[in-house]
Amino acid sequence: MPATPIIMPQLGESIAEATIIDLLVAEGDSVTEGQDIIEVETQKATMNVTAPCDGVIGKYTVEIGESYAVGDVLGQAQAEGEKETARPALKPNSPVPAAPPSKAGDFSHSSSTNKPAEVGSGGSFSVVKPTIKGLPVPAQFVGAQYMSPRMKARMYELGLREADLAGIAGSGAGGRLTIQDFEKFLTQLEHARLTKASSMRVAVADAMRRSWTRPLA
């Protein structure tokens, strides 16, 4: 059975990521198209990602409690209904048919195998069902480069811009920078204050120090 990706769908115009809360269907279990299989949470609501096709859940590539961006692959479903055509059995003394000679310039096989997959109007992407009334949730998705709301709030608190974080390596899915990476970087800067630092590191450290010494309201 062919594998169909389970995709994190577009959850709303201003939502770029969601956190995995629960896997509602186990790997190896049968599902029907549109059946709820993964429960996710955003800042606005708790929603369910659905199966992209009839078949069996092959595997998940996510962890509960982790956040994933719109367009990320969450797992694979094995679709049903597409089986290979059986070849007729040869008679005991029948000669094996020879393969037709290939013609010069005939690259139909290689071109078909290297052609990128196209998405039809029917679509095989996962859709999402909101659990609160009135929240629009389009079924289509787009890739997104984003920073989580928590990260943006922390940057705003320290008076930083996105360019200030360009030198920090991210450990999230696809190399994304997580809030844990950011806080770890700030801790390392504080421990290395006595060493020679770059202008960016000095700016980050000063902003961090001001936020720690700011009087409470």
N, C-alpha and C positions, 0 to 999 in steps of 0.2 A: 504494500500500500504506500502511495506517495506521502511524503511529509508536508504538512501545511504549518507555517509559523503562526504562533500565537503572539499577537502584537499588542503593545500598550496603546490603546486608542486615544484620540483627541478627547480630552475630558471637559473642555470648555475653552473659551477664547483666551482667558488669562491664566489657565492652568497648564504647567509644563511638565509636572511630575506627579507621581502618586506612590504611596507606600503600600507594600504588600502586607495585608493583615492575615489572610488565611487562604489555603488551597482547598477549595470546596470539593474537588474531584481528585482521587489518587491516580498516580501514574499506572497505566494499564487498564483503567476502567473505560467502559464505553460511554460516549456522549453523543448528543444530537446537536445540530447546528443551532446556535442561539442559547444553549444551556449555560447557566452560570457556572463558571469553573474557578475563578479567582476573585477574591474580595480585596478591594483596594480602598485607600483612604486619601483624600485631599484635604486642603484647608476648608473646603466648603461642604463636603459630604462624603459619605461612604457609598461606594459603587461596586458593581460586579462586572468583570470582564467575561465575555461569553466565548463559547467554542466557535471556531471559524468554520467548522464543517462537521458532518456526521462521521463518526469513526471512533478511534481510541486515543487517549492521552498518551503520547509517547514518552515525553520527559519534560520536566520543568527546568529552567535555567535561572531561577530566582531564589531568593531567600526571604523568609518572613521577617518583617521589620526593616528591610532595605527599601530605598526609594529608587524608582526607575523612571526615565524620561519617556515622553510621548514618542512612539516609534520604536522603542526598544523591543527586542524579541524576548518574550517571557517563557517560551517553551515551544514544543512541537506537538501537533496532533496528526495521527496517521489516518488519512481519509479513506473511506470505504467506497466501493462501487467502481473502482478502476483496477481491473485485473488483466494480466497479460493474456493475450490470445494463445490458446494451446496449439502447438504444432501437430499436424497429423503424424501418426506413427508410421514408420517405414516398414514395408513388407520384408520378410526375411532375406530375399534375394534381390531386393530393389537397389539399384545403384544410388549412391548419395549424390543429390543434385549439386553440380558445381556452381560456385558463386559467379555471377556475371562479371566480365572484366570491367574494371573501372576505366572511365574515359578521362582523357587529359583535361585538366581544368575543372573536374567535377568535385566541388568542395561542399556539396549539399549537406553531407553528414556533419562535417566539422562546423559549418556555419550554423546548423540547427542546434548543435550541442553547446555552442558558445553564445547563442543568442540570449540576451537577458530575458527573464520571465516578464510577461506582460500581465497586468491586472485587468480583468474584464469588468464590464459594467455591473455584473452580478456581485463581484468582489468576494474575496475569501478572507478578508481581514476581520479581526475580532471587533465586536461592537460592545458598547457599554450601556448598562441600564442604571439610571440614577435611582437611589432609594428615597430621595426627597422629591416632592412634587414640584414641577415647573422648572427644573434645571435643564437647559438645553445641552445635549451631549451628542455632537455629530459622530457618525460612524467612521469617517475617514480620518487619516492621521498624516502628520508631516513630521520630518525630523526636526530636532530643536537643539540648539546650543543654549544652555540656560544656567542660571544660578538659582538655588533654592531661595524661597522667601526668608528663611532663617539666616542664610548667608548674606543676603542683601541687607537685612536689618543689622547684622553684626558689622558689615562694612560701613553702613551709614553711621553707626554709633562711634566708629573709630575715625570717621572722616576720610575713608579710603575710596579709591576708584578701582574698576576692574583691571586697569592696566597695572596697578600696584601688585596684583596677585599673579602676574604672568610667570614669575619664576618659581612658583610653588607647584610641586608635582602632586597630582591628584590620585587618590586610590579608589575612587568610585568607579561605577560601570562606564566603560569607554574612556577611562582616564579623567573623569570629571572630578572637580575639586569639591570635597565635602566639608562640612562645618568642622568635623573632627580633624581633617588635614589642616585647616586654617588655625584652629586653636593650638594644635601641636606645633605649628610653625611659630606662633606667637610665644609659646613657652620656650622654644629653642632660642629665639631672639633674646628673651629676657636672660637666659643662662649665658648667652654669649655677648653680653653688653660690654665686657672688658676687651673684646677682640675688635679688630678693625672691621667695620661694616660698610656695606655699600650705601649709597644715598637712599635707595628704596627701603632697605632694612631699617635705616635710622628713622625714616619717616613713619614706618609702621610701628616701630618701638615707641617713638614719642607719642603717637596717637593712642597706642595701647596704654601707656603710662598715664596720659591725661584722663582716659576713661576710668582707670582704677582710682585716681585721686579726686575725681569729681565729687563734690559734696552731695549727699542725698537730699531730695526735696522734703 
